[in-house]
Amino acid sequence: MTDEHTTLLLGGRIYTPAGPDATAMAVTGGTVVWAGQDAPARALHPNAEIVDLQGAFVAPAFVDAHVHATATGLHLTGLDLTGVRDRADLLGRVRAAVTPGQVLLAHGWDESGWTDPRLPSRAELDDAAAGTPVYLSRVDVHSALVSTALVDLAPAARAADGWSPDGPLTRDAHHAVRAAVRAAVTPEQRDRAQRAFLAEAAKQGIVSVHECAGPDISGHDDLAALLALAGPGTPEVVGYWGELGAVGTARTLGARGLAGDLFVDGSLGSHTAALSAPYADHPGTGTRYLDAHRIGEHLAACTEAGLQAGFHVIGDAAVAEVVEGFRLAEKEVGQRALAAAHHRLEHVEMVTAEQAKLLAGWGAVASVQPLFDALWGGPAGMYADRLGADRAAGLNPFATLAAEGVLLAFGSDAPVTPLDPWAGVRAGAYHRTPG
């Protein structure tokens, strides 16, 4: 191509390791063909269209390595609970938002930042809902406040692990009501939500997202619709399906791997992350869904099938189980094949330097969310409430993971944290624990 098809960006700050003092960039046919200083740029491309950057910073676009598109889109277009500060505020917003005959979905409440951490009772929520099925997911999406009308749509929840007659639902009870909510979302609602998500991602400079779908998260139809919707003019969607051993399903859906939110444990905020010692503010040590044997089998099966395996893993007891699972998988398929697959670990918040070194040797990728630390880290944050300040200070050790050779992939886990990659960069660079 000639310079007639070239755009020349001048007078900026261009991020390129090959030329740290670059101020100009030439783009031909959608491809960056040159970067350097303004004067040689004009000489080399005399007929190019000129764009004056006026000092702006130019960087590559972002990849968000962990998202939930439909849930984020419903959050963007629906009732937002992230600003709620007490029980009365939450109930008032629900009362104002309910529409007879429609399920109300809302997301983002986080009682750890409320002026009064008391949650509304089921009866109080029923009164505000006025007979409407209501699903209000906690910010970590591992528990939810629900109305009795929604429970009636998923009666199995009453006999499931994690059932509470008055408080938030967790574990299997939460999965049951979430399935009922998914069934209530119409294809038209889903399409609007997914389009809203893709538009917001593009607005934030994100050109590729990794959708972490699965049977307990979204469903076959949801992932298939998202993959079909993405195309020219939208961010690329890389699909993952979180189900044990479902190689045929991954092939059918076009998923890159059996990874993402394949749960080894839950979350710290909902007291379901699996710990080796009890929570500081709650009895028990959380919930572990998978043991090392099943983890190892899944890693080996995916390695042999040429797919990425992966797991949602947060607590130290869950991380230890995953490390042991890798050991078992190595015995089956060998270290070289295991490492070549670059299996994923989502979140991996409580990991030691020794474990990081082992994971690096197995080629594991840590898909991490720096905004978790920005929102919940520090001596007075939610992590300190859940674990005590000393244990909490060691969470999300990005520098340790990188130093031991683990590849880091940053993401948002939207809607858990916003689609805001620059905020993620800042949070990663300025961790609440120095070093």
N, C-alpha and C positions, 0 to 999 in steps of 0.2 A: 504494500500500500504506500501511497505518497503522503506528504504533509497535509494535503487537502482533507485527509481523513484523520488527522491527528489533533488532539486537544493538548494544549500546553498549560500546565498549572504553574504559576510563578509567584514568588514573594511569600512563600510559606515556610513551614518547618516540616520536612518530609521524613517520616520514620522509615529508615532503611539501614540495616547493619552495615551494608556495603559502603555507605556514604553518610556518616553521622552529621555532616555539615550541609546536607542537601537542602536546597530551598525550592527546587523545581522538579517537575515530573511530567513526562510525555506519555500520553495514552493513545494507542492506535488500535482501532477495531475492538475496543473493550479490553485491551491488554496493555499493562504497563511496560513500555519498551525502553525507558531511559529515566534516570534520576541523577541529579547533580545540582550545579549552581545556575543562577539565572542567565548570566551572560553566555556561557556555552550553550545553554538550552535554546536561546534565541538564534544563535548561529547555526546550530544543527537542525533546527526546525523552523525555517524562516516563514513558511506559509501556514503554520499551525494556527488554529483558533486559540486565543489567549484567554485564560481565566486568572484574574488577579485574586490570590488567596488572602491578601491583606493580613498576612501574619498568621493565618490559621494553621493548625496542626493537622497533618494528613497521616492517617494510620491505616493498616489493613482492617477490614471489617472483622466482626466477631463471630465466633462459634459458641453457642450456648449448649453445653454438653449435657444438660439435664432439665427437661421441661415437661409439663403436662398441658398440652395445648388447649383442649376443650375446657378443662377446669379453669385455666387462666382466662380464656375468653369469656366464660360465664361470669368470672369475677370482674373482669373489665367492664362488662355490659350490665352487671346486676348490682346487688346490694353488697357494699364493701364494709366489712366489720373491722378493718385494721385500725380505724380511729376510735373504736369504742373504748371507754375508760372505766365503765362500771356496769353492774347488772342492770340498773334502771335504763341506762343509755342503750344497751343491747335490746332490751325488751321494747323500748320505744321505737327503735328502728324496725324491728320485726313487725310491730303493730301497724306501722305506717306503710310497710311494703307488701303485706299479704294481699293476694288477689284470690277471691273465691274460685275454686275449681282448678287452680294451678299450684303445683309444688313450688315452694319457695326455697331456693338454694342461695346460700350466702357463705362467705369465707372470711377468715382472717382474725377472729377474736384471739386474744392472748392475755389471759388473766394475770400473767406474771408482771405486766406493766400497768394493771388497773390500780386505781386509788383504793379500792376495796376488792380483794381477790375472790370474794364469794360469788359463786355461779348461780344463775337462776335455777329454780327447781323445775321439774317436769310440769307441775301444775301451773306455775307462773308462765312457762313458755306456752302451754296449751291455751291459757287465757289470752295471751297476746296473739296467738295464731288463729284463734276463733275457728277451730276445726280444720284448718289448712295443714296439709303435710309440710313440715318445716325441717330442713337439714342445714345446720350451721357448723361448718368444719372449723376446728381449731387451726391456728396458723400453720402447724406442722402437718396437717391433714392426716394425723394418726388417731384422732378422736373427734367426736362431734356431739353437739347438743341437738336433740331431736324432739319433735312433738309426738304425742301419742298417735295422732293420725298417720304419721309416717311409719311408726312401728307397726301399725295395723296393716300396712302394705308389705311388711317383711316380718311376719309373726315368728319366723324361726329365730329372729334375733333374741327373743325372750329366753330361749334355752341355750344360747351360744355363750362361749367363753368371752368375757369382756362386757357382759350385760350389766347394766345398772338400772334399778327401777326409778331412779331420780336424777342421777348425774350423767356425765358424758359417757357415750359408748366407745369401747376400744376393741381391739383384736377382732375376733370372728363376728361379734355382734355388730361392730362398726362396718365390717365388710358386707354384712347382710343388708343393712339399711342403705349403704352406698350403692349396692346393686339395684335396689328398688328405685333410688333416685336416678340412676343411669337409665333405667327402663322408662322413667317418666319424661326424660328429655326427648323432645321430638326431633326428627331429622332436620327440620327447619331451624330449631334452636341451636342444634349442634353446628350446623353450617354457619350460622351467624357468629357463633362463638369462635369457631376455628378461623374464620376470616378476620375477626377482630384481633385474635392472637397474632396471626401472620402479619397483619398491618402494623401492630405495635412493635413486633420484633424488628421489622424493616425500619421503622421510625427510629429505633434505638441503635441502628448500625449493625444489626445481626443478620448475617447472610446464610447461616446454617444452624439448625437446631436438632438436638437429639431427643426425640419423643420417647419417653420411658413409659410404655404402655404395658398392659398385662391383664389377666383375668380378674384381679382384685382392684384394678385401677380404672380401666376404661372399657375394654372389650374389643372384639374383633372388628365390628362395624365401625367403631370410632377411629381405630388406627387406619383401617382401609380408606375411610372417607378423607382423613387428613392427608395420607400419602397421595390420594387421587387429586386433592385440591391443590397441593403444592405444585408449582411449575414455573415457567418463565414469568418474571416480575414478582415472585414471592421468594422468601427464604427457602433454601433447600431443607427438606425434612429427612432425617436419618432415623429410621424406626428401630426400636428395641422392644422385645416382648419378654416379660418377666414370668416365665413358667418353666418348671423343671422338665428337662428332657424332651421338650416339645419341638423337636427338630422339624417335623413335617409342618407344624403350624408356622414356624418361622419362615420356611420356604414358601408356603402359600401366601403369607402376608407380605413377603418381601422385606422382612426384618433383617437387620444387619447381625443381630445376635439375640440370644436368650439371656438377656441382661437387664439392666435398669433396676426397677423396683421389684426385684425378686428378693423377698424379705428374709433376712437372717434374724433381724430383730425389728423393733419399732423406733420410737423417738424419745429423746430426753424430756421434751416438753410434756408429753403425755405419760411419762413414767413407764414406757414400754421398751426403751433401749435396754439390752441385756448387759448387766454389770457384774463384775466379779465381787463387789462389795455393795451393801445396800445403799439406796438413795439417802441423802441427808434429810430430805423433807417428806419422805413417803416410805411406808414399809415395803420390803421386798426388793428384788433385784431386776425387775423388768421381765421381758418375755423373749425367749429364743425360739424361733420357728423351725430352724434347720440345724442339724448336727453335722459334724465334720464328714461323716460317711456319705451323706446325701450331697453335701457340697462337693466332695471329691468326685463322686460319680458324675455330677453335672459338669464339672470342669473337664473331666476326661471325655465325656460324650460330645461336648461342644468342640473340644480340640480335634477329635477324630472327624467331626462333621465339617470342620472349617468355619465354625461360627465363634464369635466372641461370647463367652459366658460372662456373667457378672452378677453382683449381689448388692442389695441395700444393706449396709452394715455400719453401725454407729458405736455401740457400747464396747468396752474392752473385752467382755466375755464373748461377744459376738465376733470381734476381730480375731481373738485367739482361736475360735472355732474355724474361721475362714483360713487362717494360716495353717492349721492342721489339715484342712481340706485340700489345700494346695500340696502339702506333703504327700497325702494319699494319692492325689492325681498324678504327681510326678512319678510315683512307683508304677502307675499304669501306662503312661504315655511318654515318659522321659522328660528331662528338664528342657531340652532344646525345643521340642514340639510345644510344650506348655508355654514357654517364654515367647515363641513366635506368634502365638495366638493373641497376645496382649489383652488378656481378660481384664474386665473392669470391676472396680469397687466403688460404689456410690457412697459419698459422705466420709466414710472411714475416719471418724472424728477422734477416737481414742486409740491411737496407735503409737507404739514405742519405736525408738530408733532401731532396735534389734529386729522387730517385726518388719519395719520398713526395708531394711537391708535384705531380708529374706524375700519379701514381695518384689523388690527390684530384680532379684535373681530369677524370679519366675516371670518377669516381663509385665507385671501387673500395672494397670493404669489407675490412678486415683482421681476419680471424678468428684471434685470438691466444690464447696459453695462458700467463698470468703465472707459473704454477707451474713452467714450464720454467726460468725464471730462478731461482726459489727453490731448485730442486733442483740445477741444474747451473751457475749463474752464479757470479760472484765470482772473485777471483784464484787460488783453489786448487781451483776446480770443474772438472767435465768439459769445459766449453767452453774453459777456459784450457789444459787438457791437449791438446785437439784443435787449437786455433788459436793458442795463445800468449796471454798475458794482455792484450796491447794490442788485438789483434783481438777477443778475447772480450768486452772491456768495452763494445763498441758493439752487442752483440746485444740483440734485443727492445726497440727504442727506442720504447716506447709513447708517451712524451711528445712525441717528434718527430713520430710519425705523427699524433697528435691535433692538434698545433700546426699542421701543414700541411693539416689539414682532412680526413684520412682517418677514416671512421667505424670505431670499434673494436667488435668483438663478442668478449666473453670466453667461453672454454670450457675444457674439461679435456683433450680428446683421450683420455678414458677408454677403455681401461684404462691408457694411458700415465701419466697422473696421476690421483689419486682424484677421485671426485665430491664436491668440497668447495668450493662457491662462495665461502664466506667466506674460506677460505685463499687462493683466487684473488684476491679483492679486496685482501687484505693484501699478497700478493706484487706486485700491480700498483702499489699505493700506496708500497711500500717496496722498490723495485728495488735490486738489489745494486750497480748503478752510479748514484751520486747524479746527479740531473738527468735 
